[in-house]
Amino acid sequence: MVRKALLAGVLTVGLTFGGETAVQWGYSGKIGPEYWGDLSPEFIACKIGKNQSPIDVNEENTVKACLEPLEVRYVADAAYVLNTGTTIKVVTKGRSYVVVDGKKFYLRQFHFHAPSEHTVDGRHYPFEAHFVHTDDEGNIAVIGVFFELGEPNPELAKIWDAMPLEKGQKRVLTAKVNPAKLLPEEREYYRYSGSLTTPPCTEGVRWFLIKEPLTLSEDQLLLFEELMGGPNNRPVQPINARKVLE
């Protein structure tokens, strides 16, 4: 019973990542990123945290390491699409997972940012997807995937077809969406320790930024940008004493 309760709690927490909190926040004005830490005591890490995300990845903060290949075990278990007002989020049934440091981290949801939150050598990509996972103890691992403008993304198109237009709305996905198809075949990555990029900016997050970008069309990007009403990316944060492994 204890284990079932723990897993239920982990799932509930997992569903809140990427935009759902009781306190209103956003990406501009008096509820924008520079004010997040003042909006609620629960958001204090956004203000005083030393290992915050996103970051810029560059030759000065990266070090070579023997990183294990990402062991991704995703299935087509996307359940519904939610418009949080700050992103478009796809909630899964929790059957997909990755193996990180010998432990299974289950995919709870994935969501999107435009432009990218992380930068590489100071450059933003047009679009970034975040795949949010938790293990049985509630530890968090996030895979980030960059997108360039190019060919339309067919898996993204399935989500966009069901995308709710109003904040708070959700729609069940009738088309089978496999998150594995939103990962590139080449999965070399950068790894670092960071935080959630949205309030409450929880630290201790294992970040995996895949180097190889995918593509989406200009129309797909414009639809998302128009729905969000502007950029939904947190500015890059100080790297401080951290290093990025590659």
Secondary structure, DSSP 8 states (H G I E B T S, - for coil): -HHHHHHHHHHHHHHHTTT--SS---SSGGGSGGGHHHH-GGGTHHHH-SS-S--EE-TTTEE-------EEE--S-EEEEEE-SS-EEEEE-S--EEEETTEEEEEEEEEEESS-SSEETTEE-SEEEEEEEE-TT--EEEEEEEEEESS--HHHHHHHHT--SSTT-EEE--S---GGGGS-S---EEEEEEE-SSTT--EEEEEEEEEEEEEE-HHHHHHHHHHHTS---------TT--EE-
